[in-house]
């Protein structure tokens, strides 16, 4: 095969890059929109309480193809949040997007019971390993900015506790949202508020009694879930707040056991 000239090589590379960019799924929101919605949803940045520690939080968005397209935080700087929650937020976004369909949404909270030993999704956490080269690449001073090194890359990862929600525009799934930095139950409440603020909460169906992806607090004394999609309670007032904002369900029998 004859070798290509420099000009021909440049053209080939340009075409490859243009094809890759054109084939990428669009991001449903931008960095500023998510940052504004997150800060309005977190007590530490002037928003309402969510029943947990009321820490600052990280948030991440993935497009429908799983590529990270937004990473941000509610504090003034990256160190105001748990550093490890940057990864967790992105993994939650990836999980909710990957496990939700056009007609049926599953939040990461809905996966908790099923991934316990003997559960119907046991082992799910090991199916999509995190790409460590994506997670730890780049300049740490850019973490959480519009130039976060994860942007445009597929991180992977599976998280099966609260804080991840699929994004719906009324027609289809357009990506996933992940929030991390507090208890998993509070993270779910924050994510619920953020998704609503972004106008991407037009969920068509789900496992809760409200036919959506609300967190379901129906874990029984034997540590099984009555619905199969339950989540453990955390130590604060997260369930009460979840009910107030229609982000969660606490069955009457579960309330009687408190």
C-alpha positions as a Python dict, from the first residue, in 0.01 Angstrom:
ca = {
    (1, 'X'): (0, 0, 0),
    (2, 'X'): (151, 340, -96),
    (3, 'X'): (232, 575, 191),
    (4, 'X'): (18, 884, 238),
    (5, 'X'): (157, 1232, 211),
    (6, 'X'): (146, 1465, 511),
    (7, 'X'): (-150, 1647, 354),
    (8, 'X'): (-338, 1323, 288),
    (9, 'X'): (-271, 1202, 642),
    (10, 'X'): (-399, 1529, 785),
    (11, 'X'): (-718, 1498, 580),
    (12, 'X'): (-774, 1141, 701),
    (13, 'X'): (-728, 1244, 1063),
    (14, 'X'): (-961, 1540, 1018),
    (15, 'X'): (-1231, 1319, 869),
    (16, 'X'): (-1194, 1069, 1153),
    (17, 'X'): (-1224, 1345, 1411),
    (18, 'X'): (-1524, 1499, 1238),
    (19, 'X'): (-1694, 1162, 1211),
    (20, 'X'): (-1632, 1092, 1580),
    (21, 'X'): (-1763, 1431, 1686),
    (22, 'X'): (-2068, 1403, 1463),
    (23, 'X'): (-2149, 1060, 1602),
    (24, 'X'): (-2131, 1163, 1967),
    (25, 'X'): (-2457, 1192, 2159),
    (26, 'X'): (-2549, 1551, 2246),
    (27, 'X'): (-2529, 1674, 2604),
    (28, 'X'): (-2883, 1758, 2723),
    (29, 'X'): (-2768, 2053, 2939),
    (30, 'X'): (-2465, 2274, 2985),
    (31, 'X'): (-2226, 2332, 3275),
    (32, 'X'): (-2382, 2658, 3389),
    (33, 'X'): (-2734, 2514, 3394),
    (34, 'X'): (-2633, 2219, 3609),
    (35, 'X'): (-2423, 2433, 3844),
    (36, 'X'): (-2712, 2673, 3899),
    (37, 'X'): (-2961, 2392, 3960),
    (38, 'X'): (-2724, 2211, 4196),
    (39, 'X'): (-2647, 2516, 4408),
    (40, 'X'): (-3018, 2592, 4436),
    (41, 'X'): (-3077, 2235, 4560),
    (42, 'X'): (-2807, 2206, 4828),
    (43, 'X'): (-2837, 2366, 5173),
    (44, 'X'): (-2466, 2448, 5198),
    (45, 'X'): (-2499, 2673, 4892),
    (46, 'X'): (-2825, 2839, 4994),
    (47, 'X'): (-3078, 2574, 4895),
    (48, 'X'): (-3311, 2359, 5108),
    (49, 'X'): (-3206, 2083, 5345),
    (50, 'X'): (-3218, 1726, 5219),
    (51, 'X'): (-3218, 1531, 5544),
    (52, 'X'): (-2857, 1414, 5556),
    (53, 'X'): (-2535, 1593, 5638),
    (54, 'X'): (-2620, 1888, 5414),
    (55, 'X'): (-2272, 1890, 5265),
    (56, 'X'): (-2169, 2051, 4941),
    (57, 'X'): (-2218, 1813, 4647),
    (58, 'X'): (-2071, 1708, 4314),
    (59, 'X'): (-2294, 1655, 4011),
    (60, 'X'): (-2220, 1493, 3676),
    (61, 'X'): (-2413, 1446, 3353),
    (62, 'X'): (-2359, 1181, 3089),
    (63, 'X'): (-2505, 1186, 2740),
    (64, 'X'): (-2708, 889, 2619),
    (65, 'X'): (-2393, 722, 2485),
    (66, 'X'): (-2241, 729, 2834),
    (67, 'X'): (-1988, 1003, 2765),
    (68, 'X'): (-1940, 1250, 3049),
    (69, 'X'): (-2049, 1597, 2938),
    (70, 'X'): (-2079, 1797, 3262),
    (71, 'X'): (-1895, 1780, 3594),
    (72, 'X'): (-1957, 2048, 3854),
    (73, 'X'): (-1989, 2117, 4228),
    (74, 'X'): (-2195, 2335, 4461),
    (75, 'X'): (-1910, 2484, 4664),
    (76, 'X'): (-1670, 2764, 4583),
    (77, 'X'): (-1390, 2522, 4499),
    (78, 'X'): (-1339, 2150, 4443),
    (79, 'X'): (-1206, 2097, 4794),
    (80, 'X'): (-1539, 2205, 4943),
    (81, 'X'): (-1685, 1862, 4854),
    (82, 'X'): (-1561, 1510, 4929),
    (83, 'X'): (-1291, 1459, 4662),
    (84, 'X'): (-1400, 1099, 4603),
    (85, 'X'): (-1751, 1206, 4515),
    (86, 'X'): (-1647, 1343, 4177),
    (87, 'X'): (-1601, 986, 4058),
    (88, 'X'): (-1911, 858, 4238),
    (89, 'X'): (-2133, 1126, 4082),
    (90, 'X'): (-2015, 1038, 3732),
    (91, 'X'): (-2058, 666, 3795),
    (92, 'X'): (-2410, 723, 3926),
    (93, 'X'): (-2495, 920, 3612),
    (94, 'X'): (-2356, 638, 3400),
    (95, 'X'): (-2555, 375, 3591),
    (96, 'X'): (-2891, 551, 3575),
    (97, 'X'): (-2848, 619, 3205),
    (98, 'X'): (-2734, 263, 3132),
    (99, 'X'): (-3017, 96, 3325),
    (100, 'X'): (-3308, 309, 3203),
    (101, 'X'): (-3519, 270, 2891),
    (102, 'X'): (-3756, 497, 2702),
    (103, 'X'): (-4061, 363, 2886),
    (104, 'X'): (-3913, 261, 3221),
    (105, 'X'): (-3670, 446, 3446),
    (106, 'X'): (-3450, 295, 3713),
    (107, 'X'): (-3273, 524, 3957),
    (108, 'X'): (-2957, 400, 4122),
    (109, 'X'): (-3164, 384, 4441),
    (110, 'X'): (-3396, 133, 4272),
    (111, 'X'): (-3099, -100, 4219),
    (112, 'X'): (-3000, -128, 4585),
    (113, 'X'): (-3209, -430, 4690),
    (114, 'X'): (-3161, -624, 4369),
    (115, 'X'): (-2783, -610, 4394),
    (116, 'X'): (-2763, -750, 4747),
    (117, 'X'): (-2657, -1117, 4786),
    (118, 'X'): (-2928, -1343, 4637),
    (119, 'X'): (-3087, -1041, 4470),
    (120, 'X'): (-3196, -1055, 4107),
    (121, 'X'): (-2917, -816, 4003),
    (122, 'X'): (-2645, -945, 4234),
    (123, 'X'): (-2306, -885, 4074),
    (124, 'X'): (-2419, -588, 3865),
    (125, 'X'): (-2153, -366, 4025),
    (126, 'X'): (-1876, -571, 3865),
    (127, 'X'): (-2009, -560, 3509),
    (128, 'X'): (-1884, -220, 3394),
    (129, 'X'): (-1548, -133, 3551),
    (130, 'X'): (-1437, 228, 3587),
    (131, 'X'): (-1182, 347, 3332),
    (132, 'X'): (-911, 457, 3575),
    (133, 'X'): (-715, 627, 3298),
    (134, 'X'): (-1016, 856, 3244),
    (135, 'X'): (-1087, 916, 3610),
    (136, 'X'): (-737, 1023, 3710),
    (137, 'X'): (-624, 1191, 3388),
    (138, 'X'): (-563, 1560, 3338),
    (139, 'X'): (-508, 1867, 3549),
    (140, 'X'): (-677, 1837, 3889),
    (141, 'X'): (-720, 2214, 3900),
    (142, 'X'): (-979, 2173, 3623),
    (143, 'X'): (-1193, 1920, 3813),
    (144, 'X'): (-1553, 2038, 3823),
    (145, 'X'): (-1504, 2313, 3566),
    (146, 'X'): (-1637, 2325, 3211),
    (147, 'X'): (-1295, 2187, 3112),
    (148, 'X'): (-1297, 1889, 3347),
    (149, 'X'): (-1067, 1621, 3198),
    (150, 'X'): (-1349, 1363, 3198),
    (151, 'X'): (-1557, 1565, 2952),
    (152, 'X'): (-1613, 1377, 2628),
    (153, 'X'): (-1491, 1047, 2768),
    (154, 'X'): (-1671, 736, 2887),
    (155, 'X'): (-1586, 664, 3250),
    (156, 'X'): (-1809, 362, 3308),
    (157, 'X'): (-1875, 240, 3660),
    (158, 'X'): (-2185, 108, 3836),
    (159, 'X'): (-2324, 246, 4163),
    (160, 'X'): (-2627, 87, 4328),
    (161, 'X'): (-2733, 334, 4595),
    (162, 'X'): (-2917, 665, 4578),
    (163, 'X'): (-2812, 968, 4377),
    (164, 'X'): (-2839, 868, 4011),
    (165, 'X'): (-3134, 947, 3783),
    (166, 'X'): (-3199, 909, 3411),
    (167, 'X'): (-3292, 1225, 3222),
    (168, 'X'): (-3611, 1239, 3014),
    (169, 'X'): (-3712, 1519, 2779),
    (170, 'X'): (-4064, 1389, 2720),
    (171, 'X'): (-3968, 1183, 2418),
    (172, 'X'): (-3680, 963, 2527),
    (173, 'X'): (-3388, 914, 2763),
    (174, 'X'): (-3131, 1184, 2690),
    (175, 'X'): (-2868, 1095, 2948),
    (176, 'X'): (-2809, 1053, 3318),
    (177, 'X'): (-2750, 1268, 3627),
    (178, 'X'): (-2541, 1171, 3926),
    (179, 'X'): (-2508, 1353, 4258),
    (180, 'X'): (-2268, 1264, 4539),
    (181, 'X'): (-2127, 1415, 4854),
    (182, 'X'): (-2382, 1337, 5126),
    (183, 'X'): (-2568, 1026, 5241),
    (184, 'X'): (-2695, 825, 4946),
    (185, 'X'): (-3052, 903, 5053),
    (186, 'X'): (-2984, 1279, 5059),
    (187, 'X'): (-2801, 1251, 4727),
    (188, 'X'): (-3120, 1109, 4578),
    (189, 'X'): (-3322, 1403, 4710),
    (190, 'X'): (-3074, 1653, 4567),
    (191, 'X'): (-3067, 1476, 4231),
    (192, 'X'): (-3448, 1480, 4223),
    (193, 'X'): (-3451, 1857, 4277),
    (194, 'X'): (-3179, 1915, 4018),
    (195, 'X'): (-3351, 1704, 3752),
    (196, 'X'): (-3675, 1892, 3808),
    (197, 'X'): (-3499, 2228, 3785),
    (198, 'X'): (-3345, 2119, 3454),
    (199, 'X'): (-3688, 2022, 3317),
    (200, 'X'): (-3570, 1669, 3241),
    (201, 'X'): (-3797, 1479, 3481),
    (202, 'X'): (-4069, 1372, 3239),
    (203, 'X'): (-4037, 1010, 3347),
    (204, 'X'): (-4276, 774, 3163),
    (205, 'X'): (-4268, 483, 3407),
    (206, 'X'): (-4078, 317, 3685),
    (207, 'X'): (-4101, 75, 3978),
    (208, 'X'): (-4252, 305, 4242),
    (209, 'X'): (-4622, 325, 4318),
    (210, 'X'): (-4622, 660, 4139),
    (211, 'X'): (-4487, 488, 3827),
    (212, 'X'): (-4154, 667, 3838),
    (213, 'X'): (-3801, 613, 3970),
    (214, 'X'): (-3855, 744, 4322),
    (215, 'X'): (-3658, 589, 4607),
    (216, 'X'): (-3861, 317, 4781),
    (217, 'X'): (-3802, 266, 5152),
    (218, 'X'): (-3947, -83, 5187),
    (219, 'X'): (-3656, -289, 5319),
    (220, 'X'): (-3790, -552, 5561),
    (221, 'X'): (-3633, -687, 5882),
    (222, 'X'): (-3486, -979, 5685),
    (223, 'X'): (-3310, -723, 5461),
    (224, 'X'): (-3518, -802, 5156),
    (225, 'X'): (-3732, -549, 4973),
    (226, 'X'): (-4110, -588, 4952),
    (227, 'X'): (-4111, -444, 4600),
    (228, 'X'): (-3772, -577, 4492),
    (229, 'X'): (-3655, -221, 4423),
    (230, 'X'): (-3612, -94, 4778),
    (231, 'X'): (-3336, 108, 4941),
    (232, 'X'): (-3204, 111, 5297),
    (233, 'X'): (-3288, 409, 5515),
    (234, 'X'): (-3014, 648, 5613),
    (235, 'X'): (-2982, 805, 5958),
    (236, 'X'): (-3142, 1143, 5899),
    (237, 'X'): (-3477, 1277, 5780),
    (238, 'X'): (-3416, 1188, 5415),
    (239, 'X'): (-3732, 972, 5380),
    (240, 'X'): (-3958, 1247, 5514),
    (241, 'X'): (-3809, 1502, 5276),
    (242, 'X'): (-3832, 1256, 4989),
    (243, 'X'): (-4204, 1221, 5052),
    (244, 'X'): (-4246, 1599, 5072),
    (245, 'X'): (-4086, 1654, 4730),
    (246, 'X'): (-4241, 1337, 4581),
    (247, 'X'): (-3897, 1181, 4540),
    (248, 'X'): (-3965, 878, 4758),
    (249, 'X'): (-4216, 632, 4897),
    (250, 'X'): (-4241, 502, 5254),
    (251, 'X'): (-4512, 235, 5287),
    (252, 'X'): (-4748, 265, 5584),
    (253, 'X'): (-4616, -60, 5736),
    (254, 'X'): (-4262, 76, 5719),
    (255, 'X'): (-4367, 393, 5899),
    (256, 'X'): (-4532, 184, 6169),
    (257, 'X'): (-4205, 3, 6231),
    (258, 'X'): (-4012, 322, 6301),
}
